[in-house]
Amino acid sequence: MSEAGTQSLAERIETLFRTVRRPDRSAYSNEEVARACRESSGETFSATYLWQLRTGRRDNPTKRHLEALAAFFQVPVAYFFDDAESGRIAEEIALLSAMRDAGVRDVALRAVSLSPDGLGTVRDLIDSIARREAERRGSTRR
């Protein structure tokens, strides 16, 4: 991240690529997104230009380019400018992405009928498992 709590344009675009996926959960390619942006905006928009935006080598796109990216990823254009809006939208995208996973959706649907105490227990279990898995990943990288 750039300054405390803010993301660069490249980081925001990269977040969209990481979290907004095809229905089969595979990532969109630069060429695919660039083509869709060209078609929707009528502007020149190459895969190379998109790669430059994603990597921070270019950081001053036109308003039409940002509008085309926003339309493709189905986010408001404010996502690219407003830190609070960007953070909120990124959280919503991550949640929607997780909910598309059949296993997560199944757990969420089962949790609907639990009491507040039961939900607290489920949260505690998930936190505990996540910590253990993070520790295991950390120990395998050494």
Secondary structure as GFF3:
##gff-version 3
##sequence-region A 1 142
A	DSSP	alpha_helix	9	19	.	.	.	ID=ss1
A	DSSP	alpha_helix	30	41	.	.	.	ID=ss2
A	DSSP	alpha_helix	47	55	.	.	.	ID=ss3
A	DSSP	alpha_helix	63	73	.	.	.	ID=ss4
A	DSSP	three_ten_helix	77	80	.	.	.	ID=ss5
A	DSSP	alpha_helix	83	100	.	.	.	ID=ss6
A	DSSP	alpha_helix	102	111	.	.	.	ID=ss7
A	DSSP	alpha_helix	116	140	.	.	.	ID=ss8
###
